Amino acid sequence: MLALDVQTTVGALGLDVRVEVGAGECLAVAGPSGAGKTTLLRIAAGLTGADHGRVECGGEVWLDTATGTSLAPERRRVGYLFQDHALFGNLSLWRNVAFGMDGVARGQRRERAVALLDRFGMAARADSRPGALSGGERQRVALARALARRPRALLLDEPLSALDSRTRAGATRELGALMGEAEAPALLVTHDFEEAALLADRVAVIDEGRVIQTGTPAQLAGVPASAFVADFTGAVVLHGVARRGDGGLTQVELEGGGRVASTDTAEGRVAVSVHPWEIGLEPAGSAGSGSARNRLAATVAAVTPLGNRTRVALLAPQ
């Protein structure tokens, strides 16, 4: 298990975070830029100190400000994927991956490095230099290097951010499989909820240095603890005033007009979250196939194909 309970100040940001990641589990710390995500990773790796707190992995204390303990980064044996990749430009790809391999005989390092590169579709370019690669290719090499040390913990900073949609799907599968094989706790940070949902078992939503809610992707999307969490998961957030209605339902009068009903119990000012997949479109005047509740009139303003999805913009008269 990797456990962090740290408090520190970086500029105007006050970071105060407590998270635990089990062996073989991936926890994504997800939130907007400037929320403290990368600082948390750097504290775990030993690249940045903390004002107060403790970091422990597998029963070994890496940091304890109360006792003055601070294990050097090289002794923590983490696999760290940096956001800027941090590859060595003067080394071939396989030597980048093999750099720092512990417990692997020198003669076997190339074989293991090339095998890892092959998992990310880069084995054919094992003797190339990083300067000849695209951003997405460099990121795949950096992922292979992070896994090469058989790390005690994986620290991943925006692992899929530089990949195009076609490459991302394959890299997601491979990274998920490799993380499972490593059986190490994996702490991932991202600003993208979809990326977090694809890779992580649980997601901790962070804002301004504080964790707001932790849960599975389905829990966060289905029962968000705040309007911020709902918006971050991709929901449309509508504000209004709730009051108890007939039949045990809560009626919400939306700002700007319109009314929706909910089985949730609430009164006063509320935020209503609606995900795109919860909305059905039917021609005006039709009887409709679902409940008569929560039916709103709207005009289709635009239709935008997005590969395997279609975005429909609706203009409501309220």
N, C-alpha and C positions, 0 to 999 in steps of 0.2 A: 504493500500500500504506500502511496505517496500522499502525505498530509502536509498542508501549508496553513498556518495561522499567523498572518503577518500584518503589520501596520507600518506604513512609511509615508513620507511626504516627498513628492516630486514636483517642484515648482508650486503651482496652485492646487495640485491634485493631492488629496488625502486618501491613500489606499488603505483599506481595512477589509481583508478578505480571509475567510476560512473555507477551505475546500479539502475534500478527501477523494482519492481515486484508487479503486481496488486493483489488484493484480489482474491483468488482462482486460481491464475496463478502459474506455475512453470517455473522458469528461471534456466537453467543449465549454470554454469560457467565452461567451459571445456578447458583443455589445458594440457601440459606436466607437469611432476613432477618439482617442484621448481618454478612454474610460479606465485605463490602467492595465490592459490585457498583457501587452508585451513586457511591462515592468514586472508583472507577476511571474512570467516565464523566466526572466533574467534573474530574479531572486531565487527561483527554484534551481537554476543552473549554477548559481554562485557568481554570476557576472555583475550583479548589483546587490548591495547590502540592503538591510531593512533596519528601521529605527527600533522596532520591537518585533518579537515573534519567534517562531520555531518552524523549521522544515525538517521532515523526517521521511525516510524512504526505506522500506523493508526492515524496519527496526533500527536502522542506523540514523543517528542525528546528524544532519548536514548543517543545520544552523540553529543556534539557540542563543539569543541575545542576552538571556538571563545569566548564562554561564560563560559567555564569551566564545562559544564554539562556532567555528565557521570553516567547514571543510572546503579545501581548494577545488575549483571547478574540475580539474583533471582527475581528481579522486572521486568525484560523484558519478562518473561514467554514465552520462546521459547522452542520448541521441538527440541533437538539437537541430531542427530545421529553421534556419534564419530566414527572415522575410526577404533579405537581399541575396540569399543563397550562400554567400561567402565562400565560393569555390576558389581554389588556387589556380590562377591563370597560367602559371608556368608548368603545371602538371597535367598529364593525360587524365581522361575521365576515370579510368580504372584506378589510377594512383590517388585521385581525389577521394574515391570511395574507400580505398584501402587505408587511407591516412588515419593513423591512430587506432587501427585494429588491435585489440588486446587478445592475447591467448591464441593467436593464429600464426602458424609457422610462416616464415617469410616466403617460402616456396609455394604456399597455398593461398597467399593473399590475392594474387591476380585471379585465380580460379573463383574464389568466393566473390570478389568484386564484380567480375564479369557476370556471374550468376545473378547477382542482385540487379545489375544494369539490365539484364535480360528480362527481369520481371517488369521493368518499366519501358521495355521496347528500345533500349539504348545500347545493347551489347555490340551491335555492328559498328558502333562509333567509339568503342572502348579506348582506342588510341588517339582519339581527337582531343583537342584542347577546348576548354570552356568558351573561349572567344568565338569559336565557330558555331556556337549553338544559339537557338532562339531562347527567349525567356522561359517558355514552357519546357523546353528540353533541359535547360539548366536546373529548373525546379525539380524535374524528375531525377536528375543526378544527385541533387541535394537530398532528396528523399531517400535514395539508395544509401547515401553516406550516413544519414542519421540512423539507419537500421543496421549498418555494417558492424558496429561495435558490440552487438548483442547487449544493448543498453539496459540498465536497471530501471530507467524511466525514459519515456519519449516526450519531448517537448517540441511542439509543432506550431510555428507562427504562420498563419494563413497558408496552409499547405497546398491548396488548390487554386490560389488566386491568380496565378499567371498562366493557367491552362485554359485552352479553348474548350468549347462545349463537347466536342467529339473526343478529345484527349481526356477530359475530366472524367467522363463516365468510366473509361478503362482504368485510369489512375485511382479512382475511388474504390473500385473492386480490389485492385492489387494492394492498395494501402490498407484497406480493411482486413484483407487476408494476412498481410505481413504483420500488422499490429496484433492479430490474434495469435500468430505463430510466436511472436516475441514474448507473449505472456507477461509483458511489463505494463505498469500503469502508464497511460498516455494522457497528457494534458495538452489540449489543442486550443488555440485562440483564433477567433475569426470575427469579422463584422457581418458575416453572411449567415442568417439563420438556416437557409437551405443547406449550405455546406456543413453546418453543425449537425443538422438532422441526418444528413447522409452518412456521416462518419462516427458520430458519438452515440454512446449508450444513454448518457444524460447531458443536459445543457444547463449551465449556470449563466443566467442573463445578468450582465454587469453594467452599471452606469455610474459615472462620477466616483469610481473607486469602491463601490459597494455592490455586493451581490443582491439582486432584487428577488429572484426566484430561481429555484433549481428543480428540475424534473426531467422526465423523458420529453422528447420533442412533441409527442401527442398530448401530454399533460399541459405543456406550456401553451400549445395552440388551442386546446380545448377548454382549459380553465386558467386563463392568465390572471396573475395576481394584481395587475394594474393595467391602465391604458397604455403605458410605455411598453410593457411586455407584449400586449396584444398587437400593437403597431409593429413591434420588432419581428413578430412571427409572420407578418404579412397581412394581418387583418385590416379591414376598414373600420375605423373607430368613429362611432356616432355618439354625440353627447345629447343628453336630455334630462327630463325629470320623471322619476318613477313614482307610481302610486298603486296601492292594492286595488285590483279590479274584481269583476265577477268570476266565478268558477275557479278561484284560487290562483288566477294569473296576475302577474304584475304588468301594468300598462305603462309604457314609456312614451311620453310626448317628446318627440325629437325637436331639437333646435331647427328652426327654419320650416317646420311643419312635418306632418307625418306621424304615424304612431305604430309601435311594434309591441307585441305581447311576448312575455317570457315566463317560464315556470320558476325562474330564480326569484328569491324573496329579497326585495330591496325597496327603499323609499328615499325620496330626495334626489339630489344630483347624482347621476350615474353615467357611465360610459358603456356603450353597447358595441361588442366586437363581432364582426361578420367576415368570414373568410370567403373568397371567391367561389370555392367549391360548395358553399352552403346556399348559393343563389341559383335558382332555376329561372329560365326565360321562357315565356309563353306569349303567343300573340294576344294583342289587346282584344278584349271582348270574349275570349275563350272561357269555357267553364273551369279549366284548370284541372290538373291531376292530383294536386296536393291539398293541404289544409287551406281553408279560406282566410286564416289568420296571416298576418304579416305579408299581405299582398300590396305592392306599391306600383303605381303607374310610372312608366318612364319611356323615353325615346332612345333608340340606339343612335348614338352620335358618331361612333367610329368602330370599325372592326379591323384588328391588326393581327395577321398570322404570325406566330412565333414558333415555327418548327412544329413540335408536337403539341403545342398549345395555341389557343387563340384568345387574344385580349379584346374584350367588348367594353367600350365606354358607354355608360348610360347617363342620360340627362333627365333628372327628375324635376317635375314642375313645382314641387314645394319650395 
